[in-house]
């Protein structure tokens, strides 16, 4: 299944989802979907990919534990960042007023599907 189809499905299943993006280890966009401005979504994906790498590195150094997901909440949005593989990550942007549980569940499913396609 193409990455675009998976990301579109994620955005459609999550109420209040503004956009989803798959980025590589350098923060480059592989594919994206949603109603957000394309450039803004790419910037969001790139920066959160960097944040994810830094947090993963710190956790590994401190405890040897592997990061499963990262949630960042702002006044207007919730950002879910999940590692898909060591080289790819998924970022989902959801309205702050929406339920985070459903967004996490659907993001985890999408991340798993992306993982199977990539490896």
KELUM-83917 format. One record per atom (N, C-alpha, C): x negated, y, z; residue in three letters. Coordinates in steps of 0.001 Angstrom, whole numbers, padded with zeros to 6 digits, always signed. Example, Ala and Ser with C-alpha at 12.3 -4.5 7.8 and 13.67 -1.06 7.14 Angstrom:
BEGIN
-013190-005690+007800ala/-012300-004500+007800ala/-013200-003300+007800ala/-012850-002250+007080ser/-013670-001060+007140ser/-012900+000030+007870ser/
This chain:
BEGIN
-000850-001180+000000unk/+000000+000000+000000unk/-000899+001247+000000unk/-000642+002191-000863unk/-001466+003403-000922unk/-001404+004213+000375unk/-002514+004892+000689unk/-002593+005696+001904unk/-001493+006752+001945unk/-001222+007384+000821unk/-000207+008447+000753unk/+001155+007906+001181unk/+001494+006719+000733unk/+002769+006094+001089unk/+002847+005860+002591unk/+001757+005385+003191unk/+001733+005136+004635unk/+001882+006432+005423unk/+001180+007469+004999unk/+001255+008752+005705unk/+002628+009390+005541unk/+003205+009301+004347unk/+004568+009806+004142unk/+005559+009076+005048unk/+005395+007761+005153unk/+006269+006974+006022unk/+006155+007405+007471unk/+004942+007672+007925unk/+004724+008129+009304unk/+005424+009457+009541unk/+005237+010401+008645unk/+005843+011725+008799unk/+007365+011626+008802unk/+007924+010761+007966unk/+009379+010613+007894unk/+009955+009948+009144unk/+009211+009025+009757unk/+009704+008287+010919unk/+009615+009075+012224unk/+008754+010083+012271unk/+008534+010830+013515unk/+009262+012171+013444unk/+010241+012328+014299unk/+010991+013579+014362unk/+010054+014727+014723unk/+010120+015793+013962unk/+009291+016960+014230unk/+007872+016872+013701unk/+007554+015803+012967unk/+006206+015672+012405unk/+006011+016733+011332unk/+004902+017447+011433unk/+004590+018495+010471unk/+003630+018009+009395unk/+002752+017080+009783unk/+001798+016574+008822unk/+000944+015471+009398unk/+000434+014632+008512unk/-000470+013545+008892unk/-001606+013532+007878unk/-002817+013235+008368unk/-003976+013232+007491unk/-004937+012122+007906unk/-005507+011479+006909unk/-006560+010494+007102unk/-007864+011180+006707unk/-008837+011201+007636unk/-010117+011848+007363unk/-011256+010854+007547unk/-012360+011111+006831unk/-013533+010249+006969unk/-014430+010773+008090unk/-015569+010120+008299unk/-016460+010449+009407unk/-017060+011845+009312unk/-017032+012439+008134unk/-017535+013808+007969unk/-016427+014846+008103unk/-015191+014386+008318unk/-014059+015296+008430unk/-013412+015627+007101unk/-013831+014936+006058unk/-013259+015169+004732unk/-011914+014457+004600unk/-010971+015118+003992unk/-009647+014550+003776unk/-009700+013411+002763unk/-009103+012284+003130unk/-008959+011166+002210unk/-007574+011255+001577unk/-006564+011480+002431unk/-005180+011628+001957unk/-004396+012342+003037unk/-003310+012995+002637unk/-002478+013716+003597unk/-001036+013745+003131unk/-000152+014052+004087unk/+001278+014134+003785unk/+001927+015075+004791unk/+003042+015647+004409unk/+003805+016483+005329unk/+004139+017834+004747unk/+004782+018643+005588unk/+005242+019953+005151unk/+004271+021077+005504unk/+003213+020773+006253unk/+002223+021784+006612unk/+001484+022280+005379unk/+000963+023483+005481unk/+000093+024006+004447unk/-001072+023037+004261unk/-001381+022693+003021unk/-002412+021702+002717unk/-003774+022081+003314unk/-004149+023333+003168unk/-005438+023787+003689unk/-005476+023688+005218unk/-004411+024137+005876unk/-004359+024084+007343unk/-004445+022649+007846unk/-003781+021738+007165unk/-003823+020334+007564unk/-005234+019768+007386unk/-005910+020150+006319unk/-007290+019690+006106unk/-008219+020219+007192unk/-008059+021480+007570unk/-008877+022070+008635unk/-008584+021372+009957unk/-007312+021147+010239unk/-006899+020447+011456unk/-007502+019041+011501unk/-007430+018329+010396unk/-007992+016985+010328unk/-009495+016981+010517unk/-010175+017902+009861unk/-011641+017961+009950unk/-012095+018253+011372unk/-011498+019246+011999unk/-011917+019619+013343unk/-011573+018553+014379unk/-010441+017938+014236unk/-010082+016902+015196unk/-010882+015625+014979unk/-011331+015405+013757unk/-012244+014294+013508unk/-013558+014499+014252unk/-014036+015743+014277unk/-015262+016074+014998unk/-015044+015890+016498unk/-013926+016380+017013unk/-013606+016228+018440unk/-013560+014749+018805unk/-012911+013955+017980unk/-012807+012520+018240unk/-014194+011876+018317unk/-015061+012196+017372unk/-016420+011629+017386unk/-017173+012006+018653unk/-017049+013260+019073unk/-017752+013721+020275unk/-017234+013002+021528unk/-015922+012891+021653unk/-015341+012220+022821unk/-015713+010736+022815unk/-015685+010102+021657unk/-016094+008694+021562unk/-017539+008507+022016unk/-018406+009402+021582unk/-019814+009340+021940unk/-020004+009482+023452unk/-019329+010457+024045unk/-019442+010687+025484unk/-018943+009481+026270unk/-017789+008946+025892unk/-017255+007771+026587unk/-018193+006580+026487unk/-018745+006375+025314unk/-019657+005251+025120unk/-020894+005403+026004unk/-021430+006614+026074unk/-022617+006869+026898unk/-022315+006711+028390unk/-021157+007189+028806unk/-020829+007186+030230unk/-020371+005828+030743unk/-019471+005207+029997unk/-018859+003989+030530unk/-018901+002800+029581unk/-019293+003032+028350unk/-019287+001957+027373unk/-017889+001624+026866unk/-016913+002377+027333unk/-015526+002127+026946unk/-015247+002710+025563unk/-014290+002111+024841unk/-013923+002580+023504unk/-012658+003425+023578unk/-012696+004548+022920unk/-011551+005450+022859unk/-010452+004837+021995unk/-009234+004836+022493unk/-008097+004301+021752unk/-007325+005395+021011unk/-007136+006535+021681unk/-006418+007641+021066unk/-006671+008906+021864unk/-006420+010021+021221unk/-006619+011321+021838unk/-005368+012142+021556unk/-004811+012765+022606unk/-003635+013615+022438unk/-004001+015016+022909unk/-003756+015982+022054unk/-004026+017380+022374unk/-002699+018127+022281unk/-002337+018802+023367unk/-001085+019558+023387unk/-001384+021049+023416unk/-000719+021780+022541unk/-000811+023238+022538unk/+000584+023774+022838unk/+000746+025075+022835unk/+002067+025654+023087unk/+003073+025260+022015unk/+002602+025067+020785unk/+003512+024814+019672unk/+003461+023415+019099unk/+002387+022680+019372unk/+002227+021380+018712unk/+001583+020343+019626unk/+001766+019102+019229unk/+001072+017973+019834unk/+000282+017316+018711unk/-000990+017084+018956unk/-001845+016453+017962unk/-002249+015082+018471unk/-002019+014091+017665unk/-002412+012723+017998unk/-003555+012356+017065unk/-004666+011952+017658unk/-005853+011598+016885unk/-006210+010159+017231unk/-006228+009294+016229unk/-006538+007880+016441unk/-007677+007441+015542unk/-008647+006731+016105unk/-009650+006131+015241unk/-009012+004988+014449unk/-009244+004952+013156unk/-008731+003871+012314unk/-009815+002805+012164unk/-011017+003250+011878unk/-012233+002425+011861unk/-013323+003304+012464unk/-014549+002842+012454unk/-015649+003682+012934unk/-015848+004910+012043unk/-015407+004826+010804unk/-015637+005910+009843unk/-014404+006731+009470unk/-013229+006320+009902unk/-012000+007016+009517unk/-011111+007259+010730unk/-010374+008378+010675unk/-009421+008666+011749unk/-008133+009242+011174unk/-007088+009102+011952unk/-005748+009571+011596unk/-005380+010701+012539unk/-004854+011793+011989unk/-004380+012910+012794unk/-002929+013169+012424unk/-002070+013233+013451unk/-000655+013549+013256unk/-000339+014801+014054unk/+000300+015764+013422unk/+000722+016997+014072unk/+002241+016983+014217unk/+002705+017134+015467unk/+004133+017063+015785unk/+004528+018302+016577unk/+005755+018801+016360unk/+006269+019918+017144unk/+006169+019610+018636unk/+005824+020590+019430unk/+005638+020422+020871unk/+006920+019976+021573unk/+008071+020350+021056unk/+009344+020034+021699unk/+009787+018579+021493unk/+009101+017847+020634unk/+009506+016476+020325unk/+008936+015470+021321unk/+009579+014303+021370unk/+009156+013226+022260unk/+007844+012624+021769unk/+006858+012605+022633unk/+005540+012112+022263unk/+005510+010591+022112unk/+006335+009873+022868unk/+006312+008411+022850unk/+006531+007819+021465unk/+007537+008285+020776unk/+007832+007773+019436unk/+006694+008102+018464unk/+006150+009300+018581unk/+005048+009704+017718unk/+003821+008821+017956unk/+003530+008505+019207unk/+002402+007619+019518unk/+002629+006223+018950unk/+003826+005701+019147unk/+004157+004361+018660unk/+003980+004266+017144unk/+004582+005195+016427unk/+004507+005171+014956unk/+003079+005436+014465unk/+002340+006289+015166unk/+000949+006558+014789unk/+000093+005316+014953unk/+000317+004580+016027unk/-000439+003345+016250unk/-000157+002322+015156unk/+001115+002193+014774unk/+001471+001273+013690unk/+000809+001696+012385unk/+000869+002978+012076unk/+000273+003488+010840unk/-001245+003288+010858unk/-001873+003559+011989unk/-003318+003367+012114unk/-003706+001920+011857unk/-002908+001000+012371unk/-003164-000424+012164unk/-003038-000796+010683unk/-002019-000267+010025unk/-001837-000530+008588unk/-002991+000055+007772unk/-003393+001270+008122unk/-004520+001906+007425unk/-005790+001082+007627unk/-005989+000616+008839unk/-007165-000213+009150unk/-007219-001442+008251unk/-006079-002123+008112unk/-006031-003330+007269unk/-006331-003001+005806unk/-005887-001850+005343unk/-006151-001453+003954unk/-007616-001091+003729unk/-008232-000477+004725unk/-009605+000007+004582unk/-010615-001141+004654unk/-010391-002077+005591unk/-011386-003149+005739unk/-011119-004243+004783unk/
